[in-house]
Amino acid sequence: MAYEASALPDVSGLTVGIIGGTGDQGRGLAYRFARAGQSVLIGSRTAQRAGQAAEEIAALPGVAPGATVGGAENAEVARRSDVVVIAVPWDGHAATVAALAQPLAGKIVVDCVNPLGFDKQGPYALPVAEGSAVQQAAALLPESRVCAAFNHVSAPLLADPEIDRIDLDVLICTEHRELVDIVAALAARIPGMRGIYAGRLRNAHQIEAFTANLIAINKRYKAHAGIRVTDL
């Protein structure tokens, strides 16, 4: 079955919460979704910091006046959102996710965290007992529907208001096949992006790890590399 954007569901009415929305990746995704007209909530450990980030994003070029961009403490964002993106640093991933198990029950959770380490030789993938960050999230959130996506999206590209299109594919791993089209539709709200099913959660570890290769590519070629799947 070929990729067909016109067959994707209408997700324009969904509220997307970003846990870690004050960091580079989370803030960039929030900006792109807000720019596309999606209702966005920024989550942070403090409501004040989240509210400040939301005000700054709402004022960025391309975001329509009156766009729905709000901020709140993480648990409140989890409760009020339909889809919640986890975009926190790896070293705080387990504790943050575990603390949100109750408000995330029944929600779609998209994990885009990459467990990476850095030394003088560059970036490298870290071992994860559960297999991957998203598998850790799934283990901590038994009442949520969890998937991995947006792992390879360059934060500088997301944040650059001069860039209208981000031409790359978002690889989606999940045990819940009904999530694929929903997350793919959210990705398609960002011009140039496609969401592509890439297997079950057990296949996510190499997707997360490959981010280390992309960082090395970007450093060598002074680029913002992403992934594009051919023949699809």
DRENBAMI-713943 format. One record per residue: residue number from 1; x, y, z of N, C-alpha, C in turn. Coordinates in nm, 2 decimals. Example, Ala and Ser with C-alpha at 12.3 -4.5 7.8 and 13.67 -1.06 7.14 Angstrom:
2
- 1/1.32/-0.57/0.78/1.23/-0.45/0.78/1.32/-0.33/0.78
- 2/1.28/-0.22/0.71/1.37/-0.11/0.71/1.29/0.00/0.79
//
This chain:
232
- 1/0.09/-0.12/0.00/0.00/0.00/0.00/0.09/0.12/0.00
- 2/0.07/0.21/-0.10/0.15/0.33/-0.11/0.11/0.43/-0.01
- 3/0.20/0.52/0.03/0.17/0.63/0.11/0.07/0.73/0.04
- 4/-0.04/0.76/0.11/-0.14/0.85/0.05/-0.19/0.95/0.16
- 5/-0.14/1.07/0.15/-0.18/1.17/0.25/-0.33/1.20/0.25
- 6/-0.39/1.19/0.14/-0.54/1.23/0.14/-0.62/1.13/0.21
- 7/-0.57/1.01/0.25/-0.64/0.91/0.32/-0.63/0.93/0.47
- 8/-0.55/1.02/0.52/-0.52/1.04/0.66/-0.64/1.10/0.73
- 9/-0.66/1.08/0.85/-0.78/1.14/0.92/-0.76/1.28/0.95
- 10/-0.87/1.35/0.98/-0.86/1.49/1.02/-0.83/1.50/1.16
- 11/-0.71/1.56/1.19/-0.67/1.57/1.33/-0.66/1.72/1.38
- 12/-0.72/1.80/1.30/-0.71/1.95/1.32/-0.78/1.99/1.46
- 13/-0.87/1.91/1.51/-0.94/1.94/1.63/-0.87/1.89/1.75
- 14/-0.76/1.81/1.74/-0.69/1.75/1.85/-0.60/1.86/1.92
- 15/-0.60/1.85/2.05/-0.50/1.93/2.13/-0.38/1.85/2.15
- 16/-0.26/1.90/2.11/-0.13/1.84/2.13/-0.06/1.90/2.25
- 17/-0.03/1.82/2.34/0.05/1.86/2.46/0.20/1.82/2.44
- 18/0.29/1.90/2.48/0.43/1.88/2.46/0.49/1.88/2.60
- 19/0.53/1.76/2.65/0.60/1.75/2.78/0.75/1.77/2.75
- 20/0.80/1.87/2.81/0.94/1.91/2.77/0.93/2.02/2.66
- 21/0.82/2.09/2.66/0.80/2.19/2.56/0.88/2.32/2.57
- 22/0.96/2.33/2.67/1.05/2.44/2.68/1.19/2.41/2.63
- 23/1.22/2.28/2.61/1.35/2.24/2.55/1.35/2.26/2.40
- 24/1.46/2.24/2.33/1.47/2.28/2.19/1.38/2.19/2.10
- 25/1.38/2.06/2.12/1.30/1.97/2.04/1.15/2.00/2.06
- 26/1.11/2.00/2.19/0.97/2.02/2.22/0.92/2.15/2.18
- 27/1.00/2.26/2.20/0.96/2.39/2.16/0.95/2.40/2.01
- 28/1.04/2.34/1.94/1.03/2.34/1.79/0.91/2.27/1.74
- 29/0.88/2.15/1.79/0.75/2.09/1.75/0.63/2.17/1.79
- 30/0.63/2.23/1.90/0.52/2.31/1.94/0.50/2.43/1.84
- 31/0.61/2.49/1.80/0.60/2.60/1.71/0.54/2.55/1.58
- 32/0.59/2.44/1.53/0.54/2.39/1.39/0.39/2.35/1.40
- 33/0.35/2.29/1.51/0.21/2.25/1.52/0.12/2.38/1.54
- 34/0.17/2.47/1.61/0.09/2.60/1.63/0.09/2.67/1.50
- 35/0.19/2.67/1.42/0.20/2.74/1.29/0.10/2.68/1.20
- 36/0.08/2.54/1.22/-0.02/2.47/1.13/-0.16/2.49/1.18
- 37/-0.18/2.56/1.29/-0.32/2.58/1.34/-0.36/2.48/1.44
- 38/-0.27/2.39/1.49/-0.31/2.30/1.59/-0.32/2.36/1.72
- 39/-0.41/2.32/1.81/-0.41/2.36/1.95/-0.30/2.30/2.02
- 40/-0.22/2.38/2.09/-0.09/2.33/2.15/-0.09/2.37/2.30
- 41/-0.04/2.28/2.38/-0.02/2.31/2.52/0.13/2.27/2.55
- 42/0.20/2.37/2.61/0.34/2.35/2.65/0.34/2.30/2.80
- 43/0.41/2.19/2.82/0.43/2.14/2.96/0.57/2.17/3.01
- 44/0.58/2.20/3.14/0.70/2.21/3.21/0.68/2.18/3.35
- 45/0.79/2.17/3.43/0.78/2.14/3.57/0.72/2.25/3.64
- 46/0.73/2.37/3.59/0.66/2.49/3.65/0.57/2.56/3.55
- 47/0.45/2.59/3.60/0.35/2.66/3.51/0.40/2.79/3.46
- 48/0.48/2.86/3.54/0.53/2.99/3.49/0.62/2.98/3.37
- 49/0.71/2.89/3.38/0.80/2.87/3.27/0.73/2.82/3.14
- 50/0.63/2.73/3.16/0.55/2.69/3.05/0.47/2.80/2.98
- 51/0.41/2.88/3.07/0.33/3.00/3.02/0.42/3.09/2.94
- 52/0.54/3.12/2.99/0.63/3.21/2.92/0.67/3.16/2.78
- 53/0.70/3.03/2.78/0.73/2.96/2.65/0.61/2.97/2.55
- 54/0.49/2.95/2.60/0.37/2.95/2.52/0.35/3.09/2.46
- 55/0.37/3.19/2.54/0.36/3.33/2.49/0.46/3.36/2.38
- 56/0.58/3.31/2.40/0.69/3.34/2.30/0.66/3.27/2.17
- 57/0.61/3.14/2.18/0.58/3.07/2.06/0.46/3.13/1.99
- 58/0.36/3.17/2.06/0.24/3.23/1.99/0.28/3.36/1.92
- 59/0.39/3.43/1.96/0.43/3.55/1.90/0.53/3.53/1.78
- 60/0.56/3.41/1.75/0.66/3.38/1.64/0.60/3.40/1.50
- 61/0.68/3.43/1.40/0.63/3.44/1.27/0.56/3.32/1.22
- 62/0.45/3.34/1.15/0.37/3.23/1.09/0.26/3.17/1.18
- 63/0.26/3.21/1.31/0.16/3.16/1.40/0.05/3.27/1.39
- 64/-0.07/3.22/1.36/-0.18/3.32/1.34/-0.22/3.38/1.47
- 65/-0.26/3.51/1.46/-0.31/3.58/1.58/-0.43/3.50/1.64
- 66/-0.43/3.49/1.77/-0.54/3.41/1.83/-0.52/3.26/1.83
- 67/-0.41/3.22/1.78/-0.38/3.07/1.79/-0.38/3.02/1.93
- 68/-0.43/2.90/1.95/-0.44/2.84/2.08/-0.31/2.78/2.12
- 69/-0.23/2.85/2.19/-0.10/2.80/2.25/-0.10/2.84/2.40
- 70/-0.11/2.74/2.48/-0.11/2.76/2.62/0.00/2.69/2.69
- 71/0.02/2.71/2.82/0.12/2.65/2.90/0.07/2.61/3.03
- 72/0.12/2.50/3.09/0.08/2.46/3.22/0.18/2.36/3.28
- 73/0.17/2.33/3.40/0.25/2.22/3.46/0.23/2.09/3.39
- 74/0.32/2.00/3.39/0.32/1.88/3.31/0.19/1.80/3.33
- 75/0.15/1.77/3.45/0.04/1.69/3.48/-0.09/1.75/3.42
- 76/-0.10/1.88/3.43/-0.22/1.95/3.38/-0.22/1.94/3.22
- 77/-0.11/1.96/3.16/-0.10/1.94/3.01/-0.14/1.80/2.98
- 78/-0.09/1.70/3.05/-0.13/1.56/3.02/-0.28/1.54/3.03
- 79/-0.34/1.60/3.13/-0.49/1.58/3.15/-0.57/1.65/3.03
- 80/-0.52/1.76/2.99/-0.60/1.84/2.89/-0.57/1.81/2.75
- 81/-0.48/1.73/2.72/-0.44/1.70/2.58/-0.49/1.57/2.53
- 82/-0.51/1.57/2.40/-0.56/1.44/2.33/-0.44/1.35/2.30
- 83/-0.33/1.42/2.25/-0.21/1.36/2.21/-0.09/1.42/2.29
- 84/-0.01/1.35/2.35/0.10/1.40/2.43/0.23/1.36/2.38
- 85/0.32/1.45/2.35/0.45/1.43/2.30/0.55/1.44/2.42
- 86/0.63/1.33/2.44/0.73/1.33/2.54/0.86/1.37/2.47
- 87/0.92/1.49/2.51/1.04/1.55/2.45/1.13/1.60/2.56
- 88/1.15/1.52/2.66/1.24/1.55/2.77/1.38/1.50/2.76
- 89/1.48/1.55/2.83/1.61/1.49/2.82/1.61/1.34/2.87
- 90/1.69/1.26/2.81/1.70/1.12/2.85/1.72/1.10/3.00
- 91/1.80/1.17/3.06/1.83/1.15/3.20/1.72/1.17/3.29
- 92/1.61/1.24/3.24/1.49/1.26/3.32/1.37/1.19/3.27
- 93/1.39/1.10/3.17/1.28/1.04/3.10/1.20/0.95/3.19
- 94/1.26/0.86/3.26/1.19/0.76/3.34/1.11/0.83/3.45
- 95/1.17/0.92/3.52/1.10/0.98/3.63/0.99/1.07/3.59
- 96/1.01/1.14/3.48/0.90/1.23/3.43/0.78/1.15/3.38
- 97/0.81/1.04/3.30/0.70/0.96/3.25/0.63/0.89/3.36
- 98/0.70/0.83/3.45/0.63/0.76/3.56/0.54/0.85/3.65
- 99/0.58/0.97/3.67/0.50/1.06/3.75/0.37/1.10/3.68
- 100/0.37/1.08/3.54/0.25/1.12/3.47/0.16/1.00/3.43
- 101/0.18/0.89/3.49/0.11/0.77/3.45/-0.04/0.79/3.46
- 102/-0.09/0.85/3.57/-0.23/0.86/3.59/-0.29/0.96/3.49
- 103/-0.24/1.08/3.48/-0.31/1.18/3.38/-0.29/1.13/3.24
- 104/-0.19/1.05/3.21/-0.18/1.00/3.07/-0.26/0.87/3.04
- 105/-0.33/0.82/3.14/-0.41/0.70/3.11/-0.51/0.73/3.01
- 106/-0.52/0.64/2.91/-0.62/0.66/2.80/-0.57/0.75/2.69
- 107/-0.46/0.81/2.70/-0.41/0.91/2.61/-0.32/0.85/2.50
- 108/-0.30/0.91/2.39/-0.20/0.88/2.29/-0.07/0.95/2.33
- 109/0.03/0.87/2.35/0.16/0.92/2.39/0.26/0.90/2.28
- 110/0.33/1.01/2.24/0.43/1.00/2.13/0.57/1.03/2.20
- 111/0.66/0.93/2.20/0.79/0.95/2.26/0.89/0.98/2.15
- 112/0.96/1.09/2.16/1.06/1.13/2.06/1.20/1.14/2.12
- 113/1.22/1.07/2.24/1.34/1.09/2.32/1.45/0.99/2.26
- 114/1.57/1.03/2.25/1.68/0.95/2.20/1.78/0.94/2.31
- 115/1.80/0.81/2.36/1.90/0.79/2.47/2.05/0.79/2.41
- 116/2.11/0.91/2.42/2.24/0.93/2.36/2.34/0.97/2.47
- 117/2.47/0.94/2.45/2.58/0.99/2.52/2.67/1.07/2.43
- 118/2.76/1.15/2.49/2.85/1.23/2.42/2.99/1.22/2.49
- 119/3.09/1.20/2.41/3.23/1.21/2.46/3.31/1.27/2.35
- 120/3.45/1.27/2.37/3.53/1.34/2.28/3.53/1.28/2.14
- 121/3.48/1.16/2.13/3.47/1.09/1.99/3.33/1.12/1.93
- 122/3.24/1.19/2.00/3.12/1.23/1.94/3.00/1.16/2.01
- 123/2.88/1.16/1.94/2.76/1.10/2.00/2.76/0.95/1.99
- 124/2.69/0.88/2.08/2.68/0.74/2.07/2.55/0.69/2.14
- 125/2.50/0.58/2.10/2.37/0.53/2.16/2.40/0.47/2.30
- 126/2.31/0.50/2.39/2.32/0.44/2.53/2.23/0.31/2.54
- 127/2.28/0.21/2.61/2.19/0.10/2.63/2.07/0.13/2.72
- 128/1.96/0.07/2.69/1.84/0.09/2.77/1.79/-0.05/2.81
- 129/1.76/-0.07/2.94/1.72/-0.20/2.99/1.60/-0.25/2.92
- 130/1.50/-0.16/2.89/1.38/-0.20/2.83/1.39/-0.22/2.68
- 131/1.50/-0.18/2.62/1.53/-0.19/2.48/1.54/-0.06/2.41
- 132/1.46/0.04/2.45/1.45/0.17/2.39/1.38/0.27/2.48
- 133/1.39/0.40/2.46/1.32/0.49/2.54/1.17/0.47/2.53
- 134/1.12/0.45/2.41/0.97/0.43/2.39/0.92/0.30/2.46
- 135/1.01/0.20/2.46/0.97/0.08/2.54/0.97/0.10/2.69
- 136/1.06/0.18/2.73/1.05/0.22/2.87/0.93/0.30/2.90
- 137/0.89/0.39/2.81/0.77/0.47/2.83/0.64/0.38/2.83
- 138/0.64/0.28/2.74/0.53/0.19/2.73/0.52/0.10/2.86
- 139/0.63/0.06/2.92/0.63/-0.01/3.04/0.58/0.07/3.16
- 140/0.61/0.20/3.16/0.56/0.29/3.27/0.42/0.34/3.25
- 141/0.37/0.32/3.13/0.23/0.38/3.10/0.14/0.26/3.04
- 142/0.11/0.17/3.12/0.03/0.05/3.07/-0.11/0.09/3.03
- 143/-0.16/0.20/3.07/-0.30/0.24/3.03/-0.30/0.34/2.92
- 144/-0.18/0.37/2.86/-0.17/0.47/2.75/-0.14/0.39/2.62
- 145/-0.17/0.45/2.51/-0.13/0.40/2.38/-0.01/0.48/2.33
- 146/0.10/0.40/2.33/0.23/0.47/2.31/0.29/0.44/2.18
- 147/0.36/0.53/2.12/0.44/0.51/1.99/0.56/0.60/2.00
- 148/0.66/0.56/1.91/0.78/0.64/1.89/0.76/0.72/1.76
- 149/0.80/0.85/1.76/0.79/0.93/1.63/0.86/1.06/1.66
- 150/0.90/1.13/1.55/0.97/1.26/1.55/1.11/1.25/1.61
- 151/1.17/1.13/1.61/1.30/1.11/1.67/1.41/1.18/1.59
- 152/1.39/1.19/1.46/1.50/1.24/1.37/1.47/1.38/1.32
- 153/1.39/1.46/1.38/1.36/1.59/1.33/1.46/1.69/1.39
- 154/1.52/1.77/1.31/1.62/1.87/1.35/1.56/1.98/1.43
- 155/1.60/2.00/1.55/1.54/2.11/1.63/1.57/2.25/1.57
- 156/1.69/2.28/1.51/1.72/2.41/1.45/1.62/2.43/1.33
- 157/1.59/2.32/1.25/1.50/2.34/1.14/1.36/2.38/1.19
- 158/1.32/2.31/1.29/1.18/2.33/1.35/1.17/2.48/1.40
- 159/1.28/2.53/1.46/1.27/2.66/1.52/1.29/2.77/1.42
- 160/1.34/2.75/1.30/1.37/2.85/1.20/1.25/2.90/1.13
- 161/1.20/3.03/1.16/1.08/3.08/1.10/1.09/3.10/0.95
- 162/1.22/3.10/0.90/1.24/3.13/0.76/1.21/3.00/0.67
- 163/1.20/2.89/0.74/1.19/2.76/0.67/1.04/2.72/0.67
- 164/0.98/2.71/0.55/0.84/2.68/0.54/0.82/2.53/0.53
- 165/0.91/2.45/0.47/0.89/2.31/0.45/1.01/2.23/0.52
- 166/0.98/2.12/0.58/1.08/2.03/0.64/1.06/1.90/0.57
- 167/1.14/1.87/0.47/1.12/1.75/0.38/1.19/1.63/0.45
- 168/1.11/1.56/0.52/1.17/1.43/0.58/1.05/1.34/0.62
- 169/1.09/1.22/0.65/0.99/1.12/0.69/1.00/1.09/0.84
- 170/0.89/1.09/0.91/0.88/1.06/1.05/0.85/0.91/1.06
- 171/0.95/0.83/1.12/0.93/0.69/1.14/0.85/0.66/1.27
- 172/0.74/0.58/1.25/0.65/0.56/1.36/0.66/0.41/1.40
- 173/0.68/0.38/1.53/0.68/0.25/1.58/0.58/0.24/1.69
- 174/0.50/0.14/1.69/0.39/0.12/1.79/0.33/-0.02/1.78
- 175/0.27/-0.06/1.89/0.19/-0.18/1.90/0.05/-0.16/1.86
- 176/0.01/-0.03/1.85/-0.13/0.01/1.82/-0.14/0.06/1.68
- 177/-0.18/-0.02/1.59/-0.18/0.02/1.44/-0.27/0.14/1.42
- 178/-0.37/0.16/1.50/-0.46/0.27/1.47/-0.40/0.40/1.50
- 179/-0.29/0.40/1.57/-0.22/0.53/1.60/-0.14/0.57/1.48
- 180/-0.10/0.48/1.39/-0.01/0.52/1.28/-0.07/0.63/1.20
- 181/-0.20/0.62/1.16/-0.26/0.72/1.07/-0.28/0.86/1.15
- 182/-0.31/0.85/1.28/-0.33/0.97/1.36/-0.19/1.05/1.37
- 183/-0.09/0.98/1.40/0.04/1.04/1.42/0.09/1.09/1.28
- 184/0.07/1.01/1.18/0.11/1.05/1.04/0.04/1.17/1.00
- 185/-0.09/1.18/1.04/-0.17/1.30/1.00/-0.12/1.43/1.07
- 186/-0.07/1.41/1.20/-0.01/1.52/1.27/0.12/1.56/1.20
- 187/0.20/1.46/1.16/0.33/1.49/1.09/0.30/1.57/0.97
- 188/0.19/1.53/0.89/0.16/1.59/0.77/0.11/1.74/0.78
- 189/0.07/1.78/0.91/0.04/1.92/0.93/0.16/2.01/0.91
- 190/0.28/1.95/0.92/0.40/2.02/0.90/0.44/2.00/0.75
- 191/0.43/2.11/0.67/0.46/2.09/0.52/0.59/2.02/0.50
- 192/0.59/1.92/0.41/0.70/1.84/0.37/0.72/1.71/0.45
- 193/0.65/1.69/0.56/0.67/1.57/0.64/0.57/1.47/0.60
- 194/0.62/1.34/0.62/0.53/1.22/0.60/0.56/1.14/0.73
- 195/0.45/1.07/0.77/0.46/0.98/0.88/0.46/0.84/0.82
- 196/0.56/0.75/0.85/0.57/0.62/0.79/0.57/0.51/0.90
- 197/0.49/0.41/0.89/0.50/0.30/0.98/0.63/0.23/0.97
- 198/0.70/0.20/1.08/0.83/0.14/1.08/0.84/0.02/1.17
- 199/0.73/-0.03/1.21/0.74/-0.16/1.29/0.69/-0.14/1.43
- 200/0.70/-0.25/1.50/0.65/-0.25/1.64/0.76/-0.18/1.73
- 201/0.73/-0.17/1.86/0.81/-0.10/1.95/0.95/-0.16/1.96
- 202/0.96/-0.29/1.94/1.09/-0.36/1.95/1.19/-0.31/1.84
- 203/1.13/-0.24/1.74/1.22/-0.19/1.63/1.26/-0.05/1.65
- 204/1.22/0.01/1.76/1.25/0.15/1.78/1.39/0.18/1.83
- 205/1.46/0.08/1.89/1.59/0.11/1.94/1.69/0.16/1.84
- 206/1.68/0.10/1.72/1.78/0.14/1.61/1.74/0.28/1.55
- 207/1.61/0.31/1.56/1.57/0.44/1.52/1.62/0.55/1.61
- 208/1.61/0.53/1.74/1.66/0.62/1.84/1.81/0.63/1.83
- 209/1.88/0.51/1.81/2.03/0.51/1.81/2.08/0.58/1.68
- 210/2.00/0.57/1.57/2.05/0.63/1.45/2.06/0.78/1.45
- 211/2.00/0.84/1.55/2.01/0.99/1.57/2.16/1.02/1.59
- 212/2.23/0.94/1.66/2.38/0.96/1.68/2.45/0.97/1.54
- 213/2.41/0.89/1.45/2.47/0.90/1.31/2.43/1.03/1.24
- 214/2.30/1.07/1.26/2.26/1.20/1.20/2.34/1.32/1.26
- 215/2.36/1.31/1.39/2.44/1.42/1.45/2.58/1.43/1.40
- 216/2.64/1.31/1.38/2.77/1.30/1.32/2.77/1.36/1.18
- 217/2.67/1.32/1.10/2.66/1.37/0.96/2.64/1.52/0.96
- 218/2.56/1.57/1.05/2.54/1.72/1.06/2.66/1.79/1.09
- 219/2.74/1.74/1.18/2.86/1.80/1.22/2.97/1.80/1.11
- 220/2.98/1.69/1.04/3.07/1.68/0.93/3.04/1.77/0.81
- 221/2.91/1.77/0.78/2.87/1.84/0.66/2.80/1.98/0.68
- 222/2.80/2.02/0.81/2.73/2.14/0.85/2.59/2.15/0.79
- 223/2.51/2.04/0.82/2.38/2.02/0.77/2.28/2.00/0.88
- 224/2.15/1.98/0.84/2.05/1.94/0.93/1.98/1.82/0.87
- 225/2.05/1.71/0.87/2.00/1.59/0.80/1.88/1.52/0.86
- 226/1.80/1.46/0.78/1.69/1.38/0.82/1.68/1.26/0.74
- 227/1.57/1.19/0.75/1.55/1.06/0.68/1.44/1.08/0.58
- 228/1.46/1.02/0.46/1.35/1.01/0.36/1.35/0.87/0.30
- 229/1.24/0.80/0.31/1.23/0.67/0.26/1.19/0.67/0.12
- 230/1.26/0.59/0.03/1.24/0.59/-0.11/1.14/0.48/-0.15
- 231/1.09/0.50/-0.27/1.00/0.40/-0.33/0.87/0.39/-0.25
- 232/0.82/0.50/-0.20/0.70/0.50/-0.11/0.62/0.62/-0.14
//
